[in-house]
C-alpha cells in the first residue's frame, strides 16, 4: 500500500505520535502495566520511521535545488593536478 502525504501532514503525525508516546509513558508511571510501555515504544518506532522518510524527502529536495553547495572561491595550489612525463 502506498500513501502520499505532504510534509506538513507527516509533521502533524509525528507530533501526535510523540504526544501519545509521552502520555503512555506517564500512564505507565502510575499503572506499571507493561502494555503501556509497549505502546509507547511502538509510537516511538513509528515516529522514527516517519522521521527517516521525511529527512530523505527533504534531502532529495535540497539535492535537486543544489542547496548547500558553495562555489569554489579559493584555489589551493597543492590540490592542482600535476603532469609528469
C-alpha positions in Angstrom: 0.0 0.0 0.0 1.3 3.4 -0.9 0.1 6.5 0.9 1.1 10.0 -0.2 1.3 12.7 2.5 2.5 16.3 2.4 5.4 17.3 4.6 3.0 19.1 6.9 0.9 16.0 7.3 3.9 13.9 8.2 4.9 16.6 10.8 1.4 16.6 12.3 1.5 12.8 12.6 5.0 12.9 14.2 3.7 15.4 16.8 0.7 13.2 17.6 2.9 10.1 17.9 5.3 11.9 20.2 2.5 13.2 22.4 0.9 9.7 22.5 4.2 8.1 23.4 4.7 10.6 26.3 1.2 10.0 27.5 1.7 6.2 27.5 4.9 6.6 29.5 3.2 8.8 32.0 0.4 6.3 32.3 2.9 3.6 32.9 4.3 5.5 35.8 1.0 5.0 37.7 -0.1 1.7 36.3 3.2 -0.2 35.8 1.4 -2.1 33.1 4.0 -3.3 30.5 1.4 -2.9 27.7 1.7 0.9 28.2 5.4 0.7 27.6 4.9 -1.4 24.6 2.5 1.1 23.1 4.9 3.9 23.9 7.7 2.0 22.2 5.5 1.4 19.1 4.7 5.1 18.9 8.4 5.9 19.1 9.2 3.3 16.4 6.6 4.8 14.1 7.9 8.3 14.8 11.5 7.3 13.8 10.2 5.7 10.6 8.4 8.8 9.6 11.3 11.0 10.6 13.7 9.0 8.4 11.3 9.2 5.4 10.8 13.0 6.0 14.5 13.6 6.1 15.1 11.6 2.9 12.4 13.6 1.2 13.9 16.9 2.4 17.4 15.9 1.4 16.2 14.9 -2.1 14.6 18.4 -2.5 17.8 20.0 -1.2 19.9 18.0 -3.7 17.5 18.8 -6.5 17.8 22.6 -6.0 21.5 22.5 -5.1 21.1 23.7 -1.5 24.2 23.7 0.5 26.6 23.8 -2.4 29.2 26.6 -2.1 31.0 28.0 -5.1 34.8 27.5 -5.0 36.3 30.9 -4.2 39.8 29.9 -3.4 42.3 27.6 -5.1 44.7 25.5 -3.1 47.9 25.1 -5.2 48.5 21.7 -3.6 45.3 20.3 -5.0 46.0 21.2 -8.6 46.7 18.3 -10.9 50.3 17.7 -11.9 51.5 16.3 -15.2 54.6 14.1 -15.2 56.1 12.5 -18.2 
